[in-house]
């Protein structure tokens, strides 16, 4: 026959075992809840990151110092990482009106004003003098070595801004065309 002390010891082990199994089940449930919450947060984070990532990126923006006060051109490199889009409007931090121009006719001898600029899917469009570019008229003072902001509005990507350097290639300032 087992002594009273032995019975108490065995009963204590049984209670401790039940507590351990209960704690293990509780821990397993807690880990499952954390895993589900983590997966949900990760999926939500992916959705936010994909949406927050711009499909259109602007770089290498250049505006020559105006030869005629308030009138100049602007060149920007547009990288479209998404579906086809259209550049539909633009404005500057120095005011004025921005229009889009492209070369037309044989040998790009003439320029035509266009309402928007097509930006193909997953491609890069580099504006250039004998290609698509922007004309700025009625703008405020622009001095070589200073920066202005160009804000371009796309039909699908919305507004995207870039800092453009105002340069004077005649006096040794940098040139977009050499970059």
C-alpha positions, -999 to 999 in steps of 0.1 A, spaced: 0 0 0 12 34 -9 19 58 19 -1 90 23 31 110 14 35 90 -18 -1 95 -28 3 132 -23 35 133 -44 18 114 -72 -13 136 -70 10 167 -72 27 153 -103 -7 147 -119 -18 182 -111 15 196 -124 12 175 -156 -24 188 -161 -12 223 -156 17 218 -181 -6 203 -207 -31 232 -202 -2 257 -205 10 240 -236 -24 241 -252 -27 278 -242 8 285 -256 -1 267 -288 -33 288 -291 -14 320 -285 12 311 -311 -15 303 -336 -32 337 -330 2 354 -333 9 335 -366 -25 345 -380 -21 381 -369 14 382 -384 3 367 -417 -26 392 -419 -2 421 -411 23 409 -437 -4 407 -463 -17 441 -454 19 454 -455 24 440 -490 -8 456 -502 3 489 -488 38 486 -501 26 477 -536 2 506 -537 26 531 -522 53 523 -547 50 548 -576 46 533 -610 62 564 -625 96 578 -614 112 610 -626 149 617 -628 176 638 -645 155 670 -648 171 699 -666 159 735 -674 182 758 -694 184 794 -683 158 813 -704 173 833 -733 141 853 -734 127 861 -699 101 837 -688 104 813 -717 125 781 -717 123 743 -722 124 715 -698 137 679 -701 130 650 -678 136 613 -678 104 594 -671 106 557 -660 72 539 -661 73 507 -641 36 500 -646 10 500 -674 9 525 -702 2 560 -690 -1 596 -704 15 627 -692 -14 651 -692 -3 683 -675 27 699 -658 35 730 -637 66 746 -621 74 761 -588 82 794 -606 47 796 -623 40 800 -659 24 777 -684 38 743 -695 30 728 -729 42 696 -745 60 696 -779 73 669 -801 92 669 -833 72 665 -865 79 665 -902 109 652 -921 141 654 -902 123 668 -871 125 702 -887 93 715 -870 78 711 -836 41 705 -829 23 712 -796 6 681 -783 -21 677 -756 -4 648 -738 26 626 -739 22 588 -743 44 569 -718 46 532 -728 43 504 -702 75 493 -685 97 517 -704 118 549 -701 111 581 -720 140 606 -721 128 640 -732 152 657 -756 154 688 -779 146 669 -811 120 647 -795 93 652 -768 100 680 -744 82 707 -724 80 744 -731 76 768 -702 63 803 -709 54 832 -686 75 817 -657 92 837 -629 129 844 -627 152 813 -632 189 817 -625 217 792 -634 227 771 -605 193 773 -588 167 746 -586 130 746 -595 104 719 -590 85 704 -619 53 686 -610 40 663 -637 5 649 -637 -2 615 -653 -36 601 -662 -31 570 -640 -1 576 -618 -13 610 -606 12 638 -597 49 632 -594 74 659 -587 111 662 -594 137 689 -587 151 704 -619 184 721 -621 184 754 -639 217 754 -659 236 776 -683 255 755 -707 269 787 -724 288 796 -692 300 761 -684 270 749 -664 261 713 -667 240 700 -695 213 674 -694 222 663 -729 257 653 -718 244 631 -689 
